[in-house]
Amino acid sequence: MGELEHSHNRSVISREDLWDLMKQLHPELSKESMDWFVYNCQEQNIFKRIGRNMYTLAGSELDKERYEPDYSSLSSRALEVLEMKKARFNYQVWDSRMLEEFAPDRGGCPHIAFVEVSKEQMETAFEHLRRYLECSVWLKPAHQYFKKYLEGETVVVLPLSSESPRHRNDPHKVRLEKILVDLFANKLLLDLLDTEERKAVYENAFERYLIDESTLFRYARRRNKETVIRGFIKEYTGVCLLGEE
């Protein structure tokens, strides 16, 4: 594997590279065996996925931690309440406090837990949360009024977008790629963060954590924000995307 690391810019290994190497070593290898090899290497942290058919070796400059969301008492309680319901909701929860890790100077932003639920379950989830939580609970509020009347700890129920990135160990937890897209796709956040704060979030997120660019932009396309986000990264940040090197 060492030769692969030195033959690619910034230690990026393509799936084709892996296939070529394994075919040289084991000409009889089937596609299914190759898929298992790639999966097994990821599970053992020999290399990590950084994009569609792109990987990096452990210890390379691109080998960074995977983001693990830190849930506040508010969002943790929302998760617990949803689990109380016998009917299984299809949902994800994330928290505005998570942004403070990347933009610590943004202070003063209201504390909001975003509960995203499949459209057909939104009203049921809203009523359930409102019954058990001792805070304001909103159902898909109009963004032009939201900031005006926002006060204290707040839970907001929104529709869950298809192709929303899922945490590998818990489908109800958020991935960093989703947060980065939602900074532009979630209208409720547009009035709460300015350009400099978004810049800080993006630069610090890419600097500290392993970002799967294919997951990021697939979700961005689903939210019709790919062009906006690519333009923002290029114009306002120092982030260098692997696919544009």
BELNORUR-V556316 format. One record per helix or strand of 2 or more residues. SS is the DSSP state (h for helix, s for strand). FROM is the first residue (numbers start at 0). LEN is the number of residues. Records with the same first field share a line. If there is no record, write none. Layout:
SS->FROM-LEN ; FROM-LEN
This chain:
h->1-5 ; 8-3 ; 14-11 ; 30-13 ; 72-12 ; 95-6 ; 103-3 ; 118-14 ; 142-7 ; 175-10 ; 186-4 ; 194-14 ; 212-10 ; 225-11 ; 241-3
s->11-3 ; 46-5 ; 53-4 ; 90-5 ; 111-6 ; 135-4 ; 153-6
